[in-house]
Amino acid sequence: MMRVHCIRSIYRTLLPLMQENEKLYQLPGSELLLVLSGPETEGRLQHMVNILNSRQIHWNNTGLDMGYGAAWGHFDGNQETLQPLLGQLSWLAEQSCAHHHVLALDSREEMVSGQTTKQVLLLNTIRTALDQGDLLLYAQPIRNKEGEGYDEILARLKYDGGINDPG
């Protein structure tokens, strides 16, 4: 409930600052994707972050101090580049939270690419395995000396003719 309340508060704060054709999307977790199309994208985004950082969100009569960060980049319209782009922007936005300055992906793409490429590739591998039914579940018994305990469920992926263990 609190997360929904916070996202709605952020939406209400940002909506008057957005132009008619601009959109705000909620991504899984607590991230938001803001699609800006007007002029001065970086400056406008920095202004939005400054406004968010200057306000508290109130929940059950308690002011919450939230830290906001943002990153921006250009989307080329190619569906296959969207997921890696979002991963890179997410990582960069997380880095920007420390100093509340908007960071541009375009000037840091090589650094960010190395940080996120492995994660994006792993996510794509997992999605493919799920689509093909290549997720294996095992029950591993965990017992004490008296034989009491539980079963731990382990997940493994079939990948490249073998089984991909975590790690």
Secondary structure, DSSP 8 states (H G I E B T S, - for coil): -HHHHHHHHHHHHHGGGS-TT-EEEE-STT-EEEE--SS-HHHHHHHHHHHHHT--EEETTEEE------EE----S-HHHHHHHHHHHHHHHHHHTTTT--EEGGGTHHHHHHHHHHHHHHHHHHHHHHHTT-EEEEEEEEE-TTS-EEEEEEEEEEETTEEE---
